[in-house]
Amino acid sequence: MGTFDGDFWIDPENKRRGSLFMDQDGTFLLEVEGYLFWPKQLEDKGEFWEQNDRPENVVADRWPRTVLGLLDTGESISLLGAIMQHLHGDLRFQRFALPSLVRGAHLHGRDDTVSGIRWQWRIPPQAAGWTQDPASRVEGDVAGVLSPWCDDRNAGLQLLLDQPSPLDATLTRSREYSSQLVALACFNAPPAATVTEVWVNDKWCEYEVPEQDSAPQVETRLIPLRSLTVPTFADWLPKADLIHPFPFMANSLTSILQLDGMILGTLLEGLHRRLYPKQRPLTGISNNKVLAAADAARKVFVDRLKEQGCENPDVANKLAKEALSHINEPNYHDRVMELLEPVQELVPSLFGPDLSEWVDRTKAIRNAQSHQTLRTFGEEKIQEYYVFMQSCRWAVTLRMLLMVLPKEQVLTTLRKSRNFHFALANIDQENLWPGSSALQSFRTSAADNGVPV
């Protein structure tokens, strides 16, 4: 980005000359002559200004704002989330840092609607599997028509919406969800877009963020990018909306074993809740009747305690109500067993000798970290957590990929994935499951499924 001069305003009655440019660290900056709004940190003392940096004044001044502008080139521009920088130096100028901007249109905030979006990642078109695909329908809250959007260097996607949608929701439910699928498929960090455009007022307008120019090339460690198609992405988007934010969680682990244990353990339960929302242990009876029976049991419990001299029946009532409120929901063990059944069929050795035992130990890790009951974290616990976090991360990744990719395709890919083989070898090296080899068992089971290893 070069330097762009023009008129800028928050209030159209107070337009100021200014310059838009990129700082040395890659930050978008706006510097205006005078003030788009009067900072609370500046008090007019008549002959001079006095700076008052009380926290409430600084916070109020640095609250994100939308700044609109008209460049000298005639181009409209929207500076979204502009944050006033600290007052220093020449107080005749006001400076803003800009997290994002839209060139070619005036949006009054991130809730303003757009009618389409398209973006590209740093993926060579010859490596992408969707560049020649026909358009596909996308259903869900951001319904529309999805198609390839590529040039001779980068591959991406375009979504034309059936109905206008807020900018933020559109970005999340299309570009970001698609990036999460690429991350799961590549078993790598989510890719950043090199260019993003939104359809506003019957034209494409560029949506820019500072880091887009430095987006790295996407590298896959699992599913070849040529295996991803436009129908795959179209199938994924409404499903990603259903299970949001779990793909983001799986793709943003910290490498801190205790924290990842809590994240992944929680993710497993939450993912089951989203994918199996109506699952009930008690069948043949409505859930309302079960809850009514539980309420009757609560009353009996409290009455019996009163008869036996309980001094705080209100506490007893609260405890009973909490204990019985989820009585007709699957427990953690049953949820995770059902959730991971497709993965176990694919890679049984990922869970050691017994999936049920694996689930119990994963639950224990989740509970220990959620309730902080583990007082020491020595070598044995490091070994245990490492094995379970390795297997758990692969398990949730594969489970989400199986939502949109055929089992046979995933199994064939795992057979060829050196990263997956190294993960199993690392699990074996810890010797947490003596007499059992995750890698050798996988090779055997893959061969039994007709996939040579």
C-alpha positions as CSV (number, residue, x, y, z in Angstrom):
1,M,0.0,0.0,0.0
2,G,1.2,3.5,-0.9
3,T,0.0,6.7,0.6
4,F,-3.6,7.9,-0.2
5,D,-4.7,11.4,0.6
6,G,-8.4,12.4,0.9
7,D,-11.2,13.6,3.1
8,F,-12.2,11.6,6.2
9,W,-15.0,11.8,8.7
10,I,-16.9,10.1,11.5
11,D,-19.5,12.9,11.5
12,P,-20.1,14.1,7.9
13,E,-20.4,17.6,9.3
14,N,-16.7,17.4,10.4
15,K,-14.6,16.3,7.4
16,R,-10.8,16.5,7.7
17,R,-7.9,16.1,5.3
18,G,-5.8,13.1,6.0
19,S,-3.4,10.5,4.7
20,L,-3.8,6.7,4.7
21,F,-0.6,4.7,4.7
22,M,1.1,1.5,6.0
23,D,3.5,1.8,8.9
24,Q,6.9,0.0,8.9
25,D,5.5,-2.8,11.0
26,G,2.7,-3.4,8.4
27,T,-0.1,-1.6,10.3
28,F,-2.6,0.5,8.4
29,L,-2.6,4.1,9.7
30,L,-4.7,7.2,9.2
31,E,-3.4,10.6,10.1
32,V,-5.8,13.6,9.9
33,E,-5.3,17.3,10.3
34,G,-7.2,18.3,13.3
35,Y,-9.7,15.9,15.0
36,L,-12.4,13.6,13.8
37,F,-13.7,13.7,17.3
38,W,-12.5,15.6,20.3
39,P,-10.5,13.3,22.7
40,K,-11.6,13.1,26.3
41,Q,-7.9,13.1,27.1
42,L,-7.5,16.7,26.0
43,E,-9.0,19.5,28.1
44,D,-9.2,23.0,26.7
45,K,-7.7,25.4,29.2
46,G,-8.2,28.4,27.0
47,E,-4.7,29.4,26.2
48,F,-3.4,25.8,26.1
49,W,-4.5,22.1,26.1
50,E,-3.9,19.9,29.0
51,Q,-3.6,16.2,28.6
52,N,-5.5,14.0,31.0
53,D,-4.8,10.3,30.7
54,R,-7.2,8.9,33.3
55,P,-8.0,5.3,32.3
56,E,-11.6,6.0,31.6
57,N,-10.6,8.8,29.2
58,V,-8.0,6.6,27.4
59,V,-10.5,3.7,27.0
60,A,-13.2,6.0,25.7
61,D,-10.9,7.6,23.2
62,R,-9.5,4.3,22.0
63,W,-12.9,2.7,21.5
64,P,-13.2,1.3,17.9
65,R,-14.9,3.6,15.4
66,T,-15.9,3.5,11.7
67,V,-14.2,6.3,9.7
68,L,-15.5,7.0,6.2
69,G,-13.5,8.7,3.5
70,L,-13.3,9.9,-0.1
71,L,-9.8,9.6,-1.6
72,D,-8.5,12.2,-4.0
73,T,-8.7,9.4,-6.6
74,G,-12.5,9.5,-6.2
75,E,-12.6,6.2,-4.4
76,S,-14.9,5.7,-1.4
77,I,-13.3,3.9,1.6
78,S,-14.5,2.6,4.9
79,L,-12.0,2.2,7.8
80,L,-13.6,-0.3,10.1
81,G,-12.7,-0.5,13.8
82,A,-10.4,2.5,13.7
83,I,-8.6,3.0,17.0
84,M,-7.2,6.4,18.0
85,Q,-3.5,6.1,18.9
86,H,-1.9,7.7,22.0
87,L,-1.6,11.4,21.9
88,H,2.0,12.5,21.6
89,G,4.1,14.9,19.6
90,D,2.3,17.3,17.4
91,L,-1.2,17.6,18.8
92,R,-2.5,19.2,15.6
93,F,-2.9,15.7,14.1
94,Q,-4.9,12.7,15.1
95,R,-3.7,9.2,14.2
96,F,-5.7,6.0,14.0
97,A,-4.6,2.3,13.6
98,L,-6.9,0.4,11.2
99,P,-7.6,-3.3,11.7
100,S,-9.4,-3.5,8.3
101,L,-10.8,-1.4,5.5
102,V,-13.2,-1.7,2.5
103,R,-12.2,0.1,-0.7
104,G,-14.9,1.2,-3.1
105,A,-17.9,1.6,-0.7
106,H,-19.1,3.2,2.5
107,L,-20.0,0.7,5.2
108,H,-21.0,2.2,8.5
109,G,-19.9,-0.8,10.5
110,R,-19.2,-4.5,10.4
111,D,-23.0,-5.1,10.7
112,D,-23.7,-3.5,7.4
113,T,-24.7,-6.1,4.8
114,V,-22.9,-7.5,1.7
115,S,-24.4,-9.7,-1.0
116,G,-21.4,-11.8,-1.8
117,I,-17.8,-12.5,-1.0
118,R,-14.8,-14.0,-2.7
119,W,-11.2,-14.7,-1.6
120,Q,-8.0,-16.5,-2.5
121,W,-5.4,-18.3,-0.5
122,R,-1.8,-18.7,-1.4
123,I,-2.5,-22.1,-3.0
124,P,-1.2,-22.7,-6.6
125,P,-4.2,-23.5,-8.8
126,Q,-2.6,-26.7,-10.1
127,A,-2.6,-28.0,-6.5
128,A,-6.2,-27.2,-5.8
129,G,-8.9,-29.7,-6.6
130,W,-11.8,-27.3,-7.2
131,T,-10.5,-24.8,-9.8
132,Q,-12.5,-26.3,-12.7
133,D,-15.6,-27.3,-10.6
134,P,-19.1,-26.1,-11.5
135,A,-20.9,-24.0,-9.0
136,S,-22.7,-25.7,-6.0
137,R,-25.5,-24.6,-3.8
138,V,-24.8,-23.7,-0.1
139,E,-27.6,-24.1,2.3
140,G,-28.0,-22.7,5.8
141,D,-28.0,-19.2,7.3
142,V,-25.6,-17.9,4.6
143,A,-27.2,-19.7,1.6
144,G,-26.1,-19.0,-1.9
145,V,-24.0,-20.2,-4.8
146,L,-20.4,-21.3,-4.3
147,S,-17.9,-21.4,-7.2
148,P,-14.2,-21.3,-7.8
149,W,-12.3,-17.9,-7.9
150,C,-8.8,-18.3,-9.1
151,D,-6.1,-16.6,-11.1
152,D,-2.8,-17.9,-12.5
153,R,-1.1,-17.9,-9.1
154,N,-3.7,-18.4,-6.3
155,A,-6.9,-20.5,-5.8
156,G,-10.0,-19.5,-3.8
157,L,-13.7,-19.4,-3.7
158,Q,-16.7,-17.1,-4.4
159,L,-20.0,-17.1,-2.6
160,L,-23.0,-15.1,-4.0
161,L,-25.6,-14.9,-1.3
162,D,-29.3,-15.4,-1.7
163,Q,-29.9,-12.6,0.8
164,P,-27.6,-9.8,2.0
165,S,-25.8,-10.8,5.2
166,P,-23.7,-8.7,7.7
167,L,-20.1,-8.4,6.8
168,D,-18.8,-10.1,9.9
169,A,-21.2,-13.0,9.7
170,T,-20.4,-13.4,6.0
171,L,-16.6,-13.5,6.6
172,T,-16.9,-16.0,9.4
173,R,-19.5,-18.3,7.8
174,S,-17.8,-18.5,4.4
175,R,-14.1,-17.5,4.2
176,E,-13.2,-18.4,7.8
177,Y,-15.2,-21.7,7.9
178,S,-13.5,-22.7,4.5
179,S,-10.1,-21.8,6.0
180,Q,-10.8,-24.1,8.9
181,L,-11.6,-27.0,6.6
182,V,-8.4,-26.4,4.7
183,A,-6.5,-26.4,8.1
184,L,-8.2,-29.7,9.1
185,A,-7.4,-31.3,5.8
186,C,-3.8,-30.1,5.8
187,F,-3.4,-30.8,9.5
188,N,-1.8,-27.4,9.6
189,A,-2.5,-23.8,10.6
190,P,-5.5,-22.1,9.0
191,P,-4.5,-20.2,5.9
192,A,-4.8,-16.5,5.6
193,A,-6.4,-15.0,2.5
194,T,-4.2,-13.1,0.2
195,V,-7.1,-11.1,-1.2
196,T,-10.8,-10.7,-0.2
197,E,-13.5,-8.9,-2.0
198,V,-17.2,-8.2,-1.0
199,W,-20.1,-7.5,-3.2
200,V,-21.5,-4.1,-2.2
201,N,-23.8,-1.8,-4.3
202,D,-23.5,-4.0,-7.3
203,K,-19.7,-4.1,-7.5
204,W,-16.8,-6.0,-6.0
205,C,-15.0,-4.0,-3.3
206,E,-11.7,-5.1,-1.7
207,Y,-11.7,-5.9,2.0
208,E,-8.1,-5.5,3.3
209,V,-6.4,-6.4,6.5
210,P,-2.7,-5.6,7.2
211,E,-1.4,-9.2,7.2
212,Q,-2.8,-10.4,3.9
213,D,0.3,-9.5,1.9
214,S,2.4,-11.8,4.0
215,A,0.1,-14.8,4.0
216,P,2.3,-18.0,3.6
217,Q,1.7,-20.6,1.0
218,V,-0.6,-23.4,2.2
219,E,1.2,-26.7,2.8
220,T,-0.6,-30.0,3.4
221,R,0.4,-32.7,5.9
222,L,-2.6,-34.9,5.4
223,I,-5.3,-34.5,2.7
224,P,-4.0,-33.4,-0.7
225,L,-5.6,-30.1,-1.7
226,R,-6.6,-31.6,-5.0
227,S,-9.1,-33.8,-3.0
228,L,-11.1,-30.8,-1.9
229,T,-13.8,-29.8,-4.3
230,V,-16.4,-27.0,-4.5
231,P,-19.2,-29.5,-3.4
232,T,-17.0,-30.5,-0.5
233,F,-16.8,-26.8,0.7
234,A,-20.5,-26.3,0.0
235,D,-21.3,-29.4,2.1
236,W,-18.9,-28.2,4.8
237,L,-20.2,-24.6,5.3
238,P,-23.6,-25.3,7.0
239,K,-22.0,-28.2,8.9
240,A,-19.3,-25.9,10.2
241,D,-22.0,-23.5,11.3
242,L,-23.5,-26.3,13.3
243,I,-20.3,-27.3,15.1
244,H,-18.8,-23.8,15.4
245,P,-16.4,-23.0,17.2
246,F,-15.0,-26.6,17.4
247,P,-12.9,-26.5,14.2
248,F,-11.3,-23.2,15.4
249,M,-10.5,-24.9,18.7
250,A,-9.0,-27.9,17.1
251,N,-6.9,-25.8,14.8
252,S,-5.7,-23.4,17.6
253,L,-4.1,-25.7,20.2
254,T,-1.4,-24.3,22.4
255,S,1.1,-27.2,22.8
256,I,0.6,-26.7,26.5
257,L,-0.4,-30.2,27.5
258,Q,-2.7,-29.3,30.5
259,L,-4.5,-26.6,28.6
260,D,-4.9,-28.7,25.4
261,G,-6.2,-31.5,27.6
262,M,-9.0,-29.3,28.9
263,I,-9.7,-27.9,25.4
264,L,-9.9,-31.3,23.6
265,G,-11.8,-33.0,26.4
266,T,-14.4,-30.3,26.3
267,L,-14.4,-30.3,22.5
268,L,-15.3,-34.0,22.4
269,E,-18.4,-33.6,24.5
270,G,-19.5,-30.4,22.8
271,L,-19.1,-31.9,19.3
272,H,-21.3,-34.8,20.2
273,R,-24.0,-32.5,21.6
274,R,-24.0,-30.7,18.2
275,L,-24.0,-33.8,16.0
276,Y,-26.4,-35.8,18.1
277,P,-28.7,-33.2,19.7
278,K,-31.7,-35.5,20.3
279,Q,-29.8,-38.4,21.8
280,R,-31.5,-39.6,25.0
281,P,-30.7,-42.6,27.2
282,L,-34.3,-43.2,28.2
283,T,-36.4,-44.2,25.1
284,G,-40.1,-44.8,24.7
285,I,-41.0,-41.8,26.9
286,S,-41.0,-38.1,26.2
287,N,-38.2,-36.0,27.8
288,N,-40.8,-33.8,29.5
289,K,-42.2,-36.8,31.3
290,V,-38.7,-37.8,32.4
291,L,-38.0,-34.3,33.7
292,A,-41.4,-34.3,35.5
293,A,-40.4,-37.6,37.2
294,A,-37.1,-36.2,38.2
295,D,-38.8,-33.2,39.7
296,A,-41.0,-35.5,41.8
297,A,-37.9,-37.4,42.9
298,R,-36.3,-34.1,43.9
299,K,-39.3,-33.2,46.1
300,V,-39.2,-36.7,47.8
301,F,-35.5,-36.3,48.4
302,V,-35.8,-32.9,50.1
303,D,-38.8,-34.0,52.1
304,R,-37.0,-37.1,53.4
305,L,-34.0,-35.0,54.4
306,K,-36.3,-32.6,56.3
307,E,-37.8,-35.5,58.2
308,Q,-34.3,-36.6,59.2
309,G,-33.4,-33.1,60.5
310,C,-31.7,-31.4,57.6
311,E,-31.1,-27.8,58.7
312,N,-30.7,-26.3,55.2
313,P,-33.4,-27.8,52.9
314,D,-32.9,-25.0,50.4
315,V,-29.3,-26.2,49.8
316,A,-30.5,-29.8,49.5
317,N,-33.2,-28.7,47.0
318,K,-30.6,-26.8,44.9
319,L,-28.2,-29.8,44.9
320,A,-30.9,-32.2,43.9
321,K,-32.2,-29.9,41.2
322,E,-28.7,-29.6,39.7
323,A,-28.0,-33.4,39.9
324,L,-31.3,-34.3,38.2
325,S,-31.4,-31.5,35.6
326,H,-29.4,-33.6,33.0
327,I,-30.7,-37.0,34.0
328,N,-31.9,-37.8,30.5
329,E,-28.8,-36.9,28.7
330,P,-25.9,-39.2,27.7
331,N,-23.0,-39.1,30.1
332,Y,-19.5,-38.1,28.9
333,H,-18.4,-41.7,28.3
334,D,-21.4,-42.6,26.1
335,R,-21.2,-39.4,24.2
336,V,-17.5,-39.8,23.2
337,M,-17.9,-43.5,22.5
338,E,-20.7,-42.7,20.0
339,L,-18.9,-39.7,18.5
340,L,-15.6,-41.5,17.9
341,E,-17.1,-44.8,16.5
342,P,-16.5,-43.7,12.9
343,V,-12.8,-42.9,13.7
344,Q,-12.4,-46.2,15.6
345,E,-13.6,-48.1,12.5
346,L,-11.0,-46.2,10.5
347,V,-8.0,-46.2,12.9
348,P,-8.7,-48.5,15.9
349,S,-5.1,-48.4,17.1
350,L,-5.3,-44.6,17.6
351,F,-7.0,-45.3,20.9
352,G,-4.7,-48.0,22.2
353,P,-6.0,-51.5,23.1
354,D,-9.5,-50.3,24.2
355,L,-11.5,-47.2,23.2
356,S,-13.6,-47.3,26.4
357,E,-10.6,-47.1,28.6
358,W,-9.2,-44.3,26.3
359,V,-12.4,-42.3,26.8
360,D,-12.3,-42.8,30.6
361,R,-8.7,-41.5,30.8
362,T,-9.5,-38.6,28.5
363,K,-12.4,-37.7,30.8
364,A,-10.1,-37.9,33.8
365,I,-7.6,-35.5,32.1
366,R,-10.5,-33.1,31.2
367,N,-11.8,-33.2,34.8
368,A,-8.4,-32.8,36.4
369,Q,-7.7,-29.7,34.4
370,S,-11.2,-28.2,34.6
371,H,-11.3,-28.6,38.4
372,Q,-7.5,-28.3,39.0
373,T,-7.4,-31.5,41.1
374,L,-3.9,-32.5,39.8
375,R,-1.3,-31.0,42.2
376,T,1.8,-32.4,40.6
377,F,2.7,-32.9,37.0
378,G,5.7,-35.1,36.7
379,E,7.2,-37.3,34.0
380,E,4.5,-40.0,34.1
381,K,1.7,-37.4,33.7
382,I,3.6,-35.7,30.9
383,Q,3.9,-39.0,29.1
384,E,0.2,-39.8,29.6
385,Y,-1.0,-36.3,28.6
386,Y,1.3,-36.3,25.5
387,V,-0.1,-39.7,24.2
388,F,-3.7,-38.7,24.8
389,M,-3.4,-35.2,23.4
390,Q,-1.7,-36.7,20.3
391,S,-4.4,-39.3,19.7
392,C,-7.2,-36.9,20.7
393,R,-6.1,-34.2,18.3
394,W,-6.0,-36.7,15.4
395,A,-9.3,-38.1,16.5
396,V,-11.2,-34.8,16.5
397,T,-9.6,-33.8,13.2
398,L,-10.6,-37.1,11.5
399,R,-14.1,-37.0,13.0
400,M,-14.7,-33.6,11.5
401,L,-13.2,-34.5,8.1
402,L,-15.4,-37.6,8.0
403,M,-18.4,-35.2,8.0
404,V,-17.6,-34.2,4.4
405,L,-15.1,-36.8,3.1
406,P,-15.6,-40.5,2.3
407,K,-14.1,-42.9,4.7
408,E,-12.2,-44.7,2.0
409,Q,-10.6,-41.4,0.9
410,V,-9.5,-40.5,4.4
411,L,-8.1,-44.0,5.0
412,T,-6.1,-44.0,1.8
413,T,-4.7,-40.6,2.8
414,L,-3.7,-41.7,6.2
415,R,-1.9,-44.6,4.7
416,K,0.2,-42.2,2.7
417,S,0.6,-39.6,5.5
418,R,4.1,-39.6,7.0
419,N,2.9,-37.1,9.6
420,F,0.2,-39.6,10.8
421,H,2.7,-42.4,10.8
422,F,5.2,-40.3,12.8
423,A,2.3,-39.5,15.3
424,L,1.6,-43.2,15.8
425,A,5.3,-43.9,16.2
426,N,5.7,-41.2,18.8
427,I,2.7,-42.7,20.7
428,D,4.4,-46.1,20.6
429,Q,7.7,-44.6,21.8
430,E,6.1,-43.5,25.0
431,N,5.2,-47.1,25.7
432,L,2.0,-46.1,27.6
433,W,0.3,-49.2,26.2
434,P,2.9,-52.0,26.6
435,G,2.5,-54.9,24.1
436,S,0.5,-52.7,21.7
437,S,1.8,-50.9,18.7
438,A,-0.4,-48.2,17.3
439,L,1.6,-47.9,14.1
440,Q,1.9,-51.6,13.4
441,S,-1.8,-52.2,14.2
442,F,-2.8,-49.4,11.8
443,R,-0.7,-50.9,9.1
444,T,-2.4,-54.3,9.7
445,S,-6.0,-52.8,9.9
446,A,-5.4,-50.7,6.8
447,A,-4.3,-53.8,4.9
448,D,-7.4,-55.6,6.1
449,N,-9.5,-52.8,4.7
450,G,-7.9,-53.4,1.3
451,V,-5.6,-50.4,1.6
452,P,-2.0,-51.6,1.1
453,V,0.6,-50.0,3.4
